[in-house]
Amino acid sequence: MTDSPPLSVYATSFNSIAALYATARPDYPAELFDAVEELAGRPFAGADVLDVGAGTGIATRLLRERGARVTAVEPGAGMAAQLRADQPDLPLVRADGNALPFASDTADFVTYAQAWHWTDPERSLPEAVRVLREGGALALWWNKPDLGVRWAAEQQERLRTRLAGFHSHGISRRSTTESIMDCPGPPLRVVEHELRWTRRVSLDGHLANLATHSYFSVLGQEERDALLAGERAELLKFFPDGIVDEPYRVDVTVAVRD
């Protein structure tokens, strides 16, 4: 195992694989958006939403389908270009959550889908609170493998032993909540939620999804191909028909500016 690259290398690695990311990454279940609305005490329909770290716009599209007025915020050139190609009519701002180029009290929601851990919470949290209107909500969520499922747990352990920096740049739900609670400024009401869902994909689709994660995308082609070939062999033991049921646990944190 080689040494782990700097965090900035992981954070920018998605730009070279944006097209694959857009097609291989999973969506989010409707139950997630139902839960965020319930926890926030307001609907997405008609709301002004800043979707920060929007990437290729997977969550952005789903938020728009819920009736939200969404502005995507994405720092990466490759990811932003893919988002623009997929949703050409979407307002898109090239920026990151550490310095939001928006006036105070202008958003009903600030959302982060798979993206909060790429920010500096000491900067991104005050920025989110600043742009939220009174009663607005910061909503953070992550699709994570459900380790209560045997094959997913075994895969995560293999990757942990074979990949430098595997999830070393992640952030736990507990640390997220603690950092929000410690944020100076207007009081925040913080609530957590968890839900589970399953996506059925081909084995090739599952491997493509793996390849879009930062700890794969920073590898050289030869090393990446070898790891994916190893995963193919392991997964065929569980899914000989080549169809994979990907189990997910979605961690959700919502902070409401009361």
Backbone as CSV, one residue per row, in Angstrom:
resi,resn,N_x,N_y,N_z,CA_x,CA_y,CA_z,C_x,C_y,C_z
1,MET,0.850,-1.193,0.000,0.000,0.000,0.000,0.886,1.245,0.000
2,THR,0.616,2.182,-0.893,1.377,3.428,-0.956,0.832,4.431,0.033
3,ASP,1.620,5.510,0.274,1.166,6.562,1.172,-0.055,7.265,0.599
4,SER,-0.863,7.789,1.491,-2.077,8.479,1.071,-1.746,9.847,0.505
5,PRO,-2.335,10.225,-0.650,-2.125,11.571,-1.205,-2.752,12.630,-0.310
6,PRO,-2.382,13.910,-0.515,-3.012,14.987,0.249,-4.511,15.068,-0.031
7,LEU,-5.240,15.649,0.926,-6.693,15.765,0.793,-7.078,16.493,-0.485
8,SER,-6.311,17.515,-0.865,-6.652,18.286,-2.066,-6.628,17.429,-3.325
9,VAL,-5.770,16.416,-3.335,-5.705,15.515,-4.490,-6.979,14.687,-4.581
10,TYR,-7.443,14.184,-3.457,-8.710,13.451,-3.442,-9.861,14.356,-3.892
11,ALA,-9.882,15.578,-3.348,-11.013,16.476,-3.588,-11.145,16.856,-5.054
12,THR,-10.015,16.963,-5.758,-10.061,17.373,-7.168,-10.051,16.199,-8.138
13,SER,-9.937,14.971,-7.610,-9.795,13.816,-8.493,-11.053,13.536,-9.307
14,PHE,-12.206,14.037,-8.843,-13.456,13.751,-9.546,-13.546,14.435,-10.899
15,ASN,-12.814,15.521,-11.080,-12.958,16.294,-12.313,-12.575,15.503,-13.555
16,SER,-11.666,14.560,-13.412,-11.233,13.776,-14.573,-12.166,12.613,-14.883
17,ILE,-13.107,12.328,-13.976,-14.017,11.186,-14.176,-15.478,11.630,-14.100
18,ALA,-15.732,12.888,-14.398,-17.071,13.447,-14.194,-18.144,12.703,-14.979
19,ALA,-17.857,12.329,-16.214,-18.866,11.644,-17.025,-19.225,10.295,-16.421
20,LEU,-18.217,9.562,-15.952,-18.470,8.275,-15.306,-19.237,8.479,-14.010
21,TYR,-18.881,9.480,-13.248,-19.560,9.795,-11.988,-21.056,10.020,-12.233
22,ALA,-21.369,10.781,-13.282,-22.764,11.118,-13.569,-23.609,9.886,-13.877
23,THR,-23.004,8.876,-14.500,-23.771,7.698,-14.905,-23.712,6.555,-13.905
24,ALA,-22.635,6.484,-13.093,-22.428,5.310,-12.238,-22.875,5.513,-10.800
25,ARG,-22.849,6.728,-10.309,-23.214,6.960,-8.911,-24.718,6.758,-8.707
26,PRO,-25.118,6.279,-7.532,-26.544,6.077,-7.268,-27.278,7.387,-7.064
27,ASP,-28.582,7.360,-7.305,-29.450,8.469,-6.929,-29.707,8.406,-5.419
28,TYR,-30.751,9.093,-5.002,-31.189,9.044,-3.606,-32.674,8.710,-3.594
29,PRO,-33.118,7.928,-2.610,-34.533,7.529,-2.583,-35.432,8.707,-2.228
30,ALA,-36.672,8.632,-2.680,-37.641,9.691,-2.370,-37.820,9.849,-0.870
31,GLU,-37.661,8.749,-0.128,-37.820,8.805,1.330,-36.819,9.758,1.976
32,LEU,-35.651,9.927,1.358,-34.672,10.871,1.905,-35.227,12.287,1.895
33,PHE,-35.777,12.690,0.769,-36.279,14.055,0.653,-37.519,14.259,1.517
34,ASP,-38.334,13.210,1.640,-39.463,13.264,2.568,-38.965,13.522,3.985
35,ALA,-37.899,12.802,4.378,-37.364,12.928,5.733,-36.789,14.322,5.980
36,VAL,-36.056,14.859,5.002,-35.477,16.196,5.171,-36.580,17.231,5.329
37,GLU,-37.619,17.123,4.522,-38.738,18.061,4.640,-39.383,17.975,6.024
38,GLU,-39.567,16.758,6.509,-40.191,16.585,7.823,-39.292,17.152,8.928
39,LEU,-38.000,16.866,8.861,-37.084,17.341,9.889,-36.924,18.858,9.843
40,ALA,-36.969,19.421,8.634,-36.829,20.866,8.483,-38.125,21.611,8.775
41,GLY,-39.244,20.898,8.696,-40.533,21.523,8.928,-40.996,22.398,7.796
42,ARG,-40.507,22.087,6.566,-40.926,22.857,5.400,-40.672,22.035,4.150
43,PRO,-41.442,22.268,3.084,-41.263,21.496,1.846,-40.173,22.082,0.952
44,PHE,-39.676,21.269,0.053,-38.762,21.763,-0.970,-39.513,22.548,-2.047
45,ALA,-40.757,22.190,-2.279,-41.530,22.868,-3.322,-41.605,24.365,-3.037
46,GLY,-41.152,25.148,-4.006,-41.171,26.599,-3.876,-40.038,27.184,-3.064
47,ALA,-39.154,26.347,-2.544,-38.061,26.834,-1.703,-36.852,27.241,-2.545
48,ASP,-36.103,28.217,-2.040,-34.831,28.615,-2.645,-33.732,27.748,-2.032
49,VAL,-33.073,26.956,-2.878,-32.104,25.970,-2.399,-30.741,26.234,-3.032
50,LEU,-29.714,26.264,-2.189,-28.336,26.257,-2.657,-27.812,24.839,-2.467
51,ASP,-27.548,24.140,-3.567,-27.017,22.784,-3.498,-25.507,22.878,-3.665
52,VAL,-24.785,22.781,-2.555,-23.355,23.070,-2.529,-22.555,21.781,-2.699
53,GLY,-21.478,21.867,-3.490,-20.756,20.659,-3.848,-21.636,19.786,-4.718
54,ALA,-22.324,20.433,-5.651,-23.368,19.756,-6.434,-22.818,18.674,-7.339
55,GLY,-21.523,18.697,-7.620,-20.946,17.674,-8.476,-21.559,17.689,-9.860
56,THR,-21.996,16.530,-10.326,-22.620,16.435,-11.648,-24.122,16.674,-11.591
57,GLY,-24.635,16.997,-10.387,-26.042,17.392,-10.279,-27.017,16.281,-9.989
58,ILE,-26.562,15.189,-9.375,-27.464,14.072,-9.093,-28.554,14.508,-8.112
59,ALA,-28.148,15.058,-6.966,-29.138,15.537,-5.999,-29.845,16.784,-6.511
60,THR,-29.121,17.606,-7.241,-29.699,18.836,-7.776,-30.938,18.541,-8.609
61,ARG,-30.809,17.566,-9.487,-31.939,17.193,-10.349,-33.131,16.731,-9.528
62,LEU,-32.872,15.922,-8.516,-33.960,15.405,-7.686,-34.614,16.515,-6.863
63,LEU,-33.837,17.478,-6.413,-34.395,18.627,-5.698,-35.297,19.440,-6.625
64,ARG,-34.875,19.605,-7.848,-35.699,20.342,-8.811,-37.004,19.595,-9.083
65,GLU,-36.924,18.277,-9.137,-38.129,17.485,-9.353,-39.100,17.603,-8.177
66,ARG,-38.583,17.966,-7.006,-39.452,18.206,-5.850,-40.065,19.600,-5.876
67,GLY,-39.729,20.406,-6.878,-40.307,21.731,-7.005,-39.472,22.845,-6.422
68,ALA,-38.213,22.547,-6.057,-37.338,23.573,-5.490,-36.756,24.459,-6.587
69,ARG,-36.481,25.714,-6.225,-35.724,26.623,-7.081,-34.255,26.480,-6.667
70,VAL,-33.485,25.754,-7.479,-32.144,25.346,-7.066,-31.071,26.135,-7.806
71,THR,-30.082,26.564,-7.053,-28.831,27.059,-7.612,-27.741,26.078,-7.217
72,ALA,-27.037,25.549,-8.203,-25.951,24.614,-7.933,-24.673,25.386,-7.667
73,VAL,-23.916,24.921,-6.686,-22.631,25.520,-6.329,-21.584,24.416,-6.421
74,GLU,-20.640,24.557,-7.335,-19.663,23.492,-7.576,-18.301,24.106,-7.924
75,PRO,-17.241,23.754,-7.190,-15.933,24.337,-7.469,-15.169,23.687,-8.617
76,GLY,-15.427,22.407,-8.894,-14.604,21.678,-9.855,-14.997,21.927,-11.299
77,ALA,-13.997,22.176,-12.136,-14.263,22.488,-13.544,-14.904,21.317,-14.280
78,GLY,-14.353,20.114,-14.071,-14.882,18.956,-14.776,-16.282,18.589,-14.335
79,MET,-16.503,18.620,-13.043,-17.834,18.298,-12.520,-18.854,19.342,-12.960
80,ALA,-18.479,20.609,-12.891,-19.391,21.678,-13.296,-19.735,21.578,-14.782
81,ALA,-18.758,21.224,-15.599,-19.016,21.090,-17.032,-20.005,19.961,-17.307
82,GLN,-19.872,18.852,-16.573,-20.804,17.749,-16.749,-22.201,18.143,-16.283
83,LEU,-22.283,18.851,-15.164,-23.571,19.325,-14.671,-24.232,20.244,-15.692
84,ARG,-23.448,21.140,-16.252,-23.983,22.077,-17.252,-24.477,21.329,-18.481
85,ALA,-23.754,20.286,-18.889,-24.180,19.509,-20.058,-25.490,18.772,-19.791
86,ASP,-25.667,18.285,-18.564,-26.857,17.508,-18.226,-28.062,18.381,-17.907
87,GLN,-27.819,19.566,-17.331,-28.912,20.462,-16.925,-28.573,21.890,-17.377
88,PRO,-28.652,22.143,-18.669,-28.170,23.425,-19.214,-28.938,24.644,-18.729
89,ASP,-30.156,24.455,-18.242,-30.955,25.596,-17.787,-30.798,25.885,-16.297
90,LEU,-29.940,25.153,-15.625,-29.790,25.287,-14.176,-28.846,26.436,-13.826
91,PRO,-29.210,27.325,-12.897,-28.253,28.320,-12.402,-27.079,27.612,-11.727
92,LEU,-25.868,27.947,-12.135,-24.662,27.282,-11.646,-23.615,28.326,-11.291
93,VAL,-23.080,28.219,-10.082,-22.055,29.143,-9.600,-20.817,28.329,-9.251
94,ARG,-19.663,28.752,-9.769,-18.402,28.086,-9.458,-17.856,28.648,-8.141
95,ALA,-18.028,27.906,-7.080,-17.582,28.320,-5.748,-17.625,27.096,-4.853
96,ASP,-17.165,27.252,-3.605,-17.273,26.159,-2.646,-17.904,26.658,-1.359
97,GLY,-18.208,25.728,-0.478,-18.959,26.058,0.718,-18.208,26.878,1.743
98,ASN,-16.885,26.964,1.613,-16.111,27.742,2.571,-16.250,29.243,2.365
99,ALA,-16.718,29.657,1.217,-16.909,31.085,0.924,-18.044,31.210,-0.090
100,LEU,-19.265,31.207,0.396,-20.423,31.246,-0.494,-20.647,32.664,-1.023
101,PRO,-20.675,32.838,-2.343,-20.830,34.180,-2.926,-22.294,34.601,-3.039
102,PHE,-22.991,34.551,-1.912,-24.407,34.895,-1.874,-24.670,35.827,-0.694
103,ALA,-25.693,36.660,-0.858,-26.059,37.576,0.215,-26.624,36.809,1.404
104,SER,-26.578,37.417,2.561,-27.131,36.814,3.768,-28.652,36.718,3.666
105,ASP,-29.201,35.721,4.349,-30.659,35.556,4.469,-31.360,35.418,3.119
106,THR,-30.791,34.574,2.247,-31.363,34.438,0.898,-31.797,33.021,0.547
107,ALA,-31.508,32.035,1.400,-31.810,30.638,1.065,-32.726,30.022,2.100
108,ASP,-33.626,29.158,1.632,-34.474,28.376,2.528,-33.789,27.073,2.926
109,PHE,-32.990,26.536,2.019,-32.190,25.337,2.295,-30.780,25.546,1.749
110,VAL,-29.806,25.051,2.477,-28.472,24.804,1.940,-28.252,23.307,2.058
111,THR,-28.018,22.639,0.930,-27.896,21.183,0.929,-26.491,20.765,0.506
112,TYR,-26.056,19.684,1.097,-24.788,19.040,0.746,-25.051,17.553,0.582
113,ALA,-24.963,17.041,-0.622,-25.110,15.609,-0.888,-23.726,15.018,-1.153
114,GLN,-23.250,14.192,-0.252,-21.919,13.573,-0.388,-20.804,14.605,-0.455
115,ALA,-20.958,15.787,0.137,-19.980,16.845,-0.126,-19.489,17.587,1.111
116,TRP,-20.180,17.504,2.225,-19.807,18.299,3.396,-18.384,18.003,3.866
117,HIS,-17.936,16.763,3.740,-16.614,16.372,4.235,-15.477,16.964,3.413
118,TRP,-15.786,17.591,2.275,-14.749,18.267,1.500,-14.590,19.729,1.924
119,THR,-15.369,20.177,2.875,-15.275,21.562,3.342,-14.546,21.620,4.677
120,ASP,-14.226,22.843,5.088,-13.699,23.112,6.422,-14.877,23.593,7.261
121,PRO,-15.414,22.752,8.159,-16.630,23.133,8.892,-16.511,24.442,9.663
122,GLU,-15.307,24.806,10.078,-15.147,26.068,10.794,-15.448,27.257,9.901
123,ARG,-15.377,27.040,8.590,-15.710,28.098,7.630,-17.054,27.846,6.952
124,SER,-17.302,26.601,6.553,-18.511,26.319,5.777,-19.779,26.402,6.617
125,LEU,-19.689,26.066,7.905,-20.881,26.123,8.742,-21.354,27.558,8.970
126,PRO,-20.470,28.488,9.393,-20.931,29.876,9.499,-21.443,30.446,8.181
127,GLU,-20.856,30.028,7.064,-21.319,30.502,5.767,-22.731,30.004,5.475
128,ALA,-22.984,28.741,5.765,-24.327,28.202,5.537,-25.350,28.926,6.405
129,VAL,-25.013,29.138,7.665,-25.934,29.823,8.573,-26.176,31.257,8.102
130,ARG,-25.140,31.886,7.607,-25.258,33.281,7.159,-26.251,33.423,6.012
131,VAL,-26.208,32.512,5.042,-27.065,32.675,3.864,-28.481,32.152,4.098
132,LEU,-28.679,31.396,5.175,-30.022,30.875,5.449,-30.931,31.962,6.010
133,ARG,-32.163,31.920,5.562,-33.191,32.754,6.170,-33.581,32.169,7.530
134,GLU,-34.206,32.981,8.348,-34.748,32.474,9.594,-35.741,31.355,9.280
135,GLY,-35.599,30.228,9.969,-36.427,29.070,9.681,-35.873,28.189,8.581
136,GLY,-34.767,28.616,7.959,-34.145,27.814,6.915,-33.346,26.659,7.497
137,ALA,-32.938,25.735,6.628,-32.293,24.510,7.105,-31.061,24.167,6.286
138,LEU,-30.025,23.764,6.992,-28.853,23.142,6.396,-29.080,21.644,6.434
139,ALA,-29.017,20.987,5.278,-29.278,19.544,5.195,-28.076,18.844,4.574
140,LEU,-27.545,17.872,5.302,-26.372,17.118,4.865,-26.744,15.646,4.796
141,TRP,-26.311,14.972,3.731,-26.574,13.531,3.681,-25.509,12.810,2.870
142,TRP,-25.384,11.520,3.199,-24.413,10.651,2.545,-25.030,9.287,2.303
143,ASN,-24.890,8.770,1.082,-25.103,7.350,0.808,-23.852,6.601,1.270
144,LYS,-24.021,5.630,2.163,-22.891,4.818,2.611,-23.260,3.341,2.473
145,PRO,-22.275,2.479,2.214,-22.590,1.045,2.174,-23.173,0.594,3.515
146,ASP,-24.193,-0.228,3.462,-24.809,-0.779,4.672,-23.972,-1.971,5.130
147,LEU,-23.179,-1.744,6.179,-22.246,-2.780,6.625,-22.925,-3.885,7.424
148,GLY,-24.239,-3.783,7.584,-24.979,-4.895,8.150,-25.185,-6.021,7.154
149,VAL,-24.828,-5.769,5.895,-24.917,-6.781,4.837,-23.533,-7.389,4.650
150,ARG,-23.454,-8.704,4.718,-22.151,-9.384,4.793,-21.201,-9.008,3.666
151,TRP,-21.676,-9.110,2.425,-20.736,-8.900,1.322,-20.240,-7.458,1.287
152,ALA,-21.095,-6.519,1.653,-20.678,-5.112,1.666,-19.640,-4.864,2.750
153,ALA,-19.827,-5.477,3.914,-18.852,-5.335,4.992,-17.509,-5.951,4.598
154,GLU,-17.554,-7.106,3.956,-16.315,-7.751,3.525,-15.602,-6.916,2.467
155,GLN,-16.365,-6.326,1.562,-15.749,-5.480,0.548,-15.079,-4.273,1.184
156,GLN,-15.760,-3.628,2.122,-15.175,-2.470,2.786,-13.881,-2.834,3.507
157,GLU,-13.831,-4.011,4.120,-12.612,-4.434,4.804,-11.485,-4.692,3.810
158,ARG,-11.794,-5.300,2.665,-10.757,-5.510,1.648,-10.190,-4.171,1.178
159,LEU,-11.088,-3.226,0.901,-10.638,-1.931,0.409,-9.831,-1.190,1.468
160,ARG,-10.244,-1.339,2.712,-9.510,-0.662,3.795,-8.069,-1.147,3.862
161,THR,-7.846,-2.433,3.627,-6.496,-2.982,3.734,-5.667,-2.750,2.473
162,ARG,-6.328,-2.457,1.355,-5.601,-2.360,0.086,-5.425,-0.936,-0.429
163,LEU,-6.214,-0.003,0.086,-6.191,1.354,-0.449,-5.696,2.344,0.586
164,ALA,-4.649,3.083,0.240,-4.154,4.137,1.114,-5.213,5.225,1.251
165,GLY,-5.414,5.692,2.477,-6.336,6.797,2.692,-7.785,6.427,2.586
166,PHE,-8.105,5.124,2.633,-9.494,4.705,2.478,-10.347,5.322,3.580
167,HIS,-11.248,6.224,3.187,-12.164,6.922,4.090,-11.457,7.739,5.170
168,SER,-10.153,8.001,5.007,-9.455,8.795,6.023,-9.928,10.238,6.028
169,HIS,-10.544,10.685,4.938,-11.039,12.052,4.855,-12.551,12.121,5.101
170,GLY,-13.112,11.035,5.601,-14.550,11.025,5.872,-14.886,11.788,7.142
171,ILE,-16.164,11.855,7.429,-16.628,12.561,8.618,-17.829,11.807,9.171
172,SER,-17.848,11.641,10.481,-18.931,10.881,11.085,-20.132,11.780,11.336
173,ARG,-21.293,11.147,11.463,-22.500,11.909,11.752,-22.377,12.588,13.113
174,ARG,-21.750,11.888,14.075,-21.599,12.475,15.410,-20.725,13.724,15.361
175,SER,-19.572,13.638,14.669,-18.695,14.816,14.610,-19.357,15.955,13.842
176,THR,-20.169,15.613,12.851,-20.900,16.649,12.122,-21.854,17.379,13.057
177,THR,-22.620,16.626,13.824,-23.571,17.234,14.748,-22.859,18.066,15.803
178,GLU,-21.757,17.547,16.327,-21.019,18.291,17.359,-20.477,19.606,16.814
179,SER,-19.962,19.592,15.583,-19.429,20.828,15.014,-20.536,21.847,14.778
180,ILE,-21.718,21.385,14.396,-22.844,22.294,14.191,-23.295,22.890,15.522
181,MET,-23.352,22.071,16.548,-23.792,22.541,17.853,-22.833,23.582,18.428
182,ASP,-21.557,23.479,18.055,-20.549,24.409,18.570,-20.447,25.684,17.750
183,CYS,-21.214,25.787,16.681,-21.105,26.936,15.785,-21.617,28.202,16.472
184,PRO,-20.806,29.290,16.464,-21.309,30.555,17.003,-22.350,31.165,16.075
185,GLY,-23.153,32.058,16.607,-24.152,32.724,15.778,-25.555,32.316,16.154
186,PRO,-26.491,32.436,15.220,-27.896,32.123,15.524,-28.051,30.687,16.025
187,PRO,-28.979,30.441,16.943,-29.171,29.077,17.455,-29.662,28.129,16.369
188,LEU,-29.182,26.892,16.426,-29.558,25.877,15.450,-30.196,24.691,16.174
189,ARG,-31.263,24.210,15.601,-31.901,22.984,16.102,-31.443,21.844,15.202
190,VAL,-30.688,20.903,15.772,-30.058,19.846,14.984,-30.784,18.523,15.210
191,VAL,-31.135,17.874,14.111,-31.793,16.568,14.173,-31.099,15.612,13.214
192,GLU,-31.116,14.338,13.554,-30.468,13.314,12.751,-31.484,12.269,12.308
193,HIS,-31.146,11.614,11.219,-32.030,10.571,10.699,-31.175,9.567,9.939
194,GLU,-31.700,8.376,9.820,-31.014,7.318,9.079,-32.057,6.497,8.347
195,LEU,-31.768,6.153,7.109,-32.660,5.268,6.366,-31.830,4.331,5.508
196,ARG,-32.455,3.255,5.107,-31.778,2.245,4.297,-32.550,1.994,3.002
197,TRP,-31.798,1.711,1.957,-32.421,1.385,0.685,-31.442,0.536,-0.122
198,THR,-31.923,-0.046,-1.200,-31.110,-0.937,-2.025,-31.264,-0.573,-3.490
199,ARG,-30.147,-0.584,-4.195,-30.149,-0.348,-5.645,-29.691,-1.621,-6.338
200,ARG,-30.411,-2.044,-7.361,-30.022,-3.229,-8.143,-29.337,-2.765,-9.422
201,VAL,-28.084,-3.216,-9.616,-27.304,-2.828,-10.792,-26.536,-4.038,-11.302
202,SER,-26.019,-3.918,-12.505,-25.138,-4.955,-13.026,-23.814,-4.913,-12.264
203,LEU,-23.082,-6.009,-12.322,-21.763,-6.046,-11.693,-20.863,-4.975,-12.297
204,ASP,-20.937,-4.792,-13.619,-20.153,-3.734,-14.258,-20.545,-2.365,-13.706
205,GLY,-21.849,-2.174,-13.478,-22.306,-0.904,-12.922,-21.794,-0.683,-11.517
206,HIS,-21.764,-1.739,-10.717,-21.238,-1.620,-9.362,-19.752,-1.274,-9.380
207,LEU,-18.992,-1.939,-10.238,-17.556,-1.661,-10.320,-17.295,-0.246,-10.833
208,ALA,-18.132,0.214,-11.767,-18.001,1.592,-12.242,-18.262,2.580,-11.110
209,ASN,-19.259,2.276,-10.272,-19.537,3.109,-9.113,-18.316,3.158,-8.196
210,LEU,-17.730,2.000,-7.902,-16.525,1.978,-7.067,-15.432,2.868,-7.654
211,ALA,-15.267,2.793,-8.967,-14.191,3.534,-9.624,-14.356,5.041,-9.521
212,THR,-15.573,5.510,-9.207,-15.789,6.955,-9.099,-15.434,7.505,-7.723
213,HIS,-15.126,6.647,-6.767,-14.774,7.130,-5.435,-13.329,7.611,-5.422
214,SER,-13.083,8.603,-4.605,-11.795,9.307,-4.668,-10.617,8.381,-4.417
215,TYR,-10.777,7.398,-3.542,-9.651,6.517,-3.248,-9.330,5.586,-4.409
216,PHE,-10.239,5.437,-5.374,-9.929,4.748,-6.629,-9.432,5.728,-7.681
217,SER,-10.070,6.889,-7.775,-9.760,7.803,-8.871,-8.361,8.404,-8.784
218,VAL,-7.722,8.338,-7.597,-6.353,8.857,-7.480,-5.316,7.818,-7.892
219,LEU,-5.741,6.583,-8.148,-4.805,5.521,-8.497,-4.393,5.601,-9.961
220,GLY,-3.259,4.995,-10.265,-2.887,4.805,-11.654,-3.778,3.759,-12.296
221,GLN,-3.852,3.767,-13.607,-4.770,2.878,-14.325,-4.493,1.410,-14.025
222,GLU,-3.232,1.015,-14.003,-2.897,-0.392,-13.799,-3.336,-0.863,-12.414
223,GLU,-3.055,-0.080,-11.392,-3.432,-0.462,-10.038,-4.952,-0.475,-9.877
224,ARG,-5.619,0.517,-10.469,-7.077,0.571,-10.390,-7.706,-0.644,-11.064
225,ASP,-7.220,-0.988,-12.258,-7.772,-2.134,-12.983,-7.577,-3.426,-12.194
226,ALA,-6.416,-3.565,-11.555,-6.138,-4.791,-10.796,-7.080,-4.904,-9.597
227,LEU,-7.308,-3.815,-8.907,-8.207,-3.831,-7.756,-9.646,-4.145,-8.181
228,LEU,-10.082,-3.544,-9.259,-11.443,-3.787,-9.735,-11.607,-5.226,-10.223
229,ALA,-10.563,-5.775,-10.838,-10.625,-7.177,-11.268,-10.732,-8.095,-10.061
230,GLY,-10.021,-7.758,-8.993,-10.117,-8.534,-7.773,-11.512,-8.474,-7.169
231,GLU,-12.115,-7.293,-7.187,-13.471,-7.146,-6.669,-14.475,-7.905,-7.533
232,ARG,-14.273,-7.907,-8.835,-15.159,-8.676,-9.709,-15.150,-10.155,-9.316
233,ALA,-13.959,-10.701,-9.108,-13.847,-12.115,-8.744,-14.518,-12.399,-7.408
234,GLU,-14.342,-11.514,-6.435,-14.949,-11.706,-5.118,-16.480,-11.622,-5.195
235,LEU,-16.976,-10.670,-5.950,-18.420,-10.449,-5.986,-19.160,-11.515,-6.779
236,LEU,-18.481,-12.132,-7.724,-19.125,-13.216,-8.468,-19.460,-14.406,-7.562
237,LYS,-18.783,-14.498,-6.410,-19.112,-15.546,-5.447,-20.490,-15.306,-4.838
238,PHE,-20.851,-14.037,-4.677,-22.143,-13.673,-4.109,-23.218,-13.468,-5.174
239,PHE,-22.786,-12.985,-6.350,-23.741,-12.635,-7.399,-23.329,-13.300,-8.716
240,PRO,-23.468,-14.624,-8.814,-23.014,-15.335,-10.016,-23.766,-14.941,-11.273
241,ASP,-24.958,-14.366,-11.116,-25.702,-13.927,-12.299,-25.289,-12.533,-12.760
242,GLY,-24.336,-11.914,-12.057,-23.831,-10.608,-12.473,-24.734,-9.446,-12.131
243,ILE,-25.718,-9.656,-11.274,-26.609,-8.582,-10.826,-26.380,-8.361,-9.334
244,VAL,-26.062,-7.111,-8.959,-25.674,-6.783,-7.589,-26.770,-5.960,-6.926
245,ASP,-27.120,-6.360,-5.725,-28.010,-5.557,-4.895,-27.134,-4.718,-3.959
246,GLU,-26.979,-3.447,-4.291,-26.147,-2.550,-3.487,-26.954,-2.032,-2.293
247,PRO,-26.548,-2.365,-1.062,-27.286,-1.898,0.113,-26.708,-0.579,0.627
248,TYR,-27.572,0.372,0.892,-27.124,1.686,1.360,-27.771,2.061,2.685
249,ARG,-26.985,2.758,3.491,-27.483,3.470,4.664,-27.272,4.943,4.384
250,VAL,-28.320,5.723,4.474,-28.214,7.161,4.246,-28.205,7.866,5.596
251,ASP,-27.090,8.527,5.901,-26.987,9.342,7.109,-27.424,10.761,6.784
252,VAL,-28.333,11.299,7.585,-28.903,12.623,7.341,-28.733,13.483,8.597
253,THR,-28.256,14.692,8.410,-28.217,15.684,9.492,-28.875,16.959,8.991
254,VAL,-29.834,17.466,9.746,-30.532,18.697,9.382,-30.390,19.676,10.547
255,ALA,-29.949,20.898,10.241,-29.818,21.959,11.236,-30.709,23.120,10.817
256,VAL,-31.678,23.433,11.665,-32.657,24.471,11.354,-32.277,25.753,12.085
257,ARG,-32.275,26.851,11.350,-32.008,28.150,11.956,-33.316,28.699,12.520
258,ASP,-33.533,28.529,13.801,-34.769,28.980,14.450,-34.755,30.497,14.681
